[in-house]
Amino acid sequence: MPHNRFDTPHATIWKKTRPTFDHIIPIAKGGGDERSNLQLAHASCNRLKGDRLPDRHSIAT
């Protein structure tokens, strides 16, 4: 289980790809650049999410 949103179960993948910072609450929906609103994401996952709001099950704590 991850300890926080920066310690993900995908840690071994980060060695092969460059993670991106994903805004949990997108800037387009009023989110900011605070650390509490950022999480690491694969670039492809981040693009797929786009500016959609996360559901309550997809946020790592």
C-alpha positions in Angstrom: 0.0 0.0 0.0 1.3 3.5 -0.8 2.4 5.7 2.1 1.4 8.8 0.3 0.6 10.0 -3.2 4.3 10.3 -4.0 5.1 6.7 -3.0 3.0 4.7 -5.4 2.8 0.9 -6.1 4.1 1.8 -9.6 7.5 2.8 -8.2 9.4 0.3 -10.5 7.9 1.8 -13.6 9.2 5.3 -12.6 12.7 3.9 -13.3 11.8 3.4 -17.0 9.5 6.4 -17.6 9.3 10.0 -16.6 6.5 10.7 -14.2 4.4 13.8 -14.6 2.8 15.9 -11.9 -1.0 15.5 -12.1 -3.3 18.1 -10.5 -5.8 16.1 -8.5 -8.3 18.9 -8.8 -7.5 20.3 -12.3 -6.5 23.9 -12.6 -9.4 24.2 -15.0 -11.7 23.2 -12.2 -10.2 25.6 -9.6 -7.3 23.5 -8.3 -3.9 25.0 -7.5 -0.3 24.1 -7.6 -0.1 23.3 -3.9 1.7 20.0 -3.0 -1.5 18.7 -1.5 -3.1 19.0 -5.0 -0.3 17.2 -6.8 0.3 13.5 -7.4 2.7 11.6 -9.7 1.2 10.0 -12.7 2.4 8.3 -15.9 2.2 10.8 -18.7 -0.3 8.7 -20.6 -2.6 8.3 -17.5 -2.3 12.1 -16.9 -3.4 12.8 -20.5 -6.3 10.3 -20.2 -7.5 12.0 -17.0 -7.4 15.4 -18.7 -9.4 18.0 -16.7 -11.9 15.5 -15.2 -12.4 15.6 -11.4 -11.3 12.4 -9.6 -13.9 10.2 -8.0 -13.3 9.6 -4.3 -11.8 6.1 -4.9 -9.0 7.3 -7.2 -7.2 9.7 -4.7 -4.2 8.1 -2.9 -3.9 9.3 0.7 
